[in-house]
Amino acid sequence: MSSSSPYQLSALEGFVSGALGACVAVTFTNPMEVAKTRLQLDGELRSKGSPKAYTNTLDVLRKTARSEGFRACQKGLGAAYTYQFALNGSRLGFYEPLRQSIGSLSGQDPSKVQLWSSISAGALSGVIGAILGNPLFLVKARLQAYSSARDSALGKSTTNSKSTPAISANPQMKSSFSTHPTQHAYKSAVDGLHQIFKAEGFKGLMRGVDAAMMRTAMGSSVQLPAYNYAKTNLAPYFSPDSFWLYIASSSFSGLCVLGAMQPADTALTRMYNQSNQPGKRLYKNPIDCLWKTVQIEGFTGLYKGSTAHFFRIAPHTIITLVANEAISQWCTSNSLVLFINLPEK
């Protein structure tokens, strides 16, 4: 490896590096995303004590695998890959250029990490990613929320499976599944995008984008600042470029993201999944969703699925940021510059 100064990743290389790291992570964490989505919708706008389909994260995965097959625990994975490319490619790829630009515009040394510029860059890069990835997140959430076992239990036919007499004959199962909200039966992510566009046009593909921007801005505003803060302050306790330094920093970042993002994440899932039929929409906007949830379900309703969210976001953050560090280091070695590097004008 050359002893010259390290190569600085371009925004495009950072985008690809961040996206690939996130795709590695989502392969392992998608089942927890399925569980989180279903828990957030379970007993939606029903008072405490109402019957629910699931008791906890493991119960979701167990019932999903038993009723719909093990592959159902990876529902929406294809859409998740593409979404992660748009979202985390933007969040991780544009963060550093934006942070340096904000620092320069404010007259600060862009090489120095400032808290306010880090938070601003994180939020802005997250908003960009949320807008780009919204149609894919919308379809992903609906694919993950859809339960063929639920429709069978309620005596409804689906495009993906036939009714199962053993399930529909079970009154207890029928009662618990009746608490489920609107269902959207898509054959695939592409079919979902096609159906939404055909029925609602481009506006339908951007449904919930305000909630997505709020959610992602809150998460992104703390993810990388928390990661960089932890990495800087923990560096004296680890050897340079230590794998365990990345693990510790990523774990701290994941906890911060979870605390900041969970209520907005619940609102986003519900905004995405609600019916578009006249008179059947439950919420006007994300704030209305949060308000109604607290009114009817209590404050804890905002944190439905938080355990599943933690077991998704902690390893997801660790794998994403560690993979991003590894890919970035591979790209920045002078002899292994990523082929998409563009000359600066």
C-alpha angles and dihedrals in degrees: 000000000000120000092219122108113295119264114256114229116240119231090256093050090047089051092054093042092052092044094051091048091052092048090054089052098046091055088069101033103044095095089060089051089055090051093046093050093051093046092051090055097040110111092359112193091354123128123253113281095034115133116271134195096226136038101194145339096285090047090056093052093044094050093042093052093043097046102032105021132260092281089065088072086068096049114149094018094133092051089044091057093052092042092051089051090056098038105038093032086061096039096049099029100047097035099084097042090048093047092052092045092050090048092050093048090052092051094251127132102267091209091064118081111235120189097225095047090047092052092045093049092046093051094045095047089047092052090051090051093046092054094047094046101038099103090050094046089049093054093041092054092049093047091051094046094050114099119188087193090058093054091046090051091053093047096251125139119231137199091236105045144010124247114278110221093201091058098040090050091059108092093193092053090047091051094050095046091049087073090066117107131227116332126214114198111204126166091214143339091273091050089049093052090047094050093047094048092046093051102035108012124221090325089064092055089055095049111137093013090133090057090044091052091049093047096045095042090054093048097041094046089066105026102077097026089054091045093050092044092052093043092051095047096041095045094091089060096053137051116260113285090003115176089221091055089059091046094051094045092047092049091053090047092051093054091050092050092050093052093048100041110036101091092045090047091054090050091049094052091051094045090052095048102044120109120264094208116117112268094011100084111113099196137039096200141339094279091052088050093052092046095050091045092055092043096052106024100027129239091300088064087075089061099050109140092017093134091053088044091054093049088050101042099041097057090033092056092044095049094041096050096038091048090045090052091049094047091045091051090049090051096045096055105109093234096047107049113162112259095234094066109135124208113252116242 
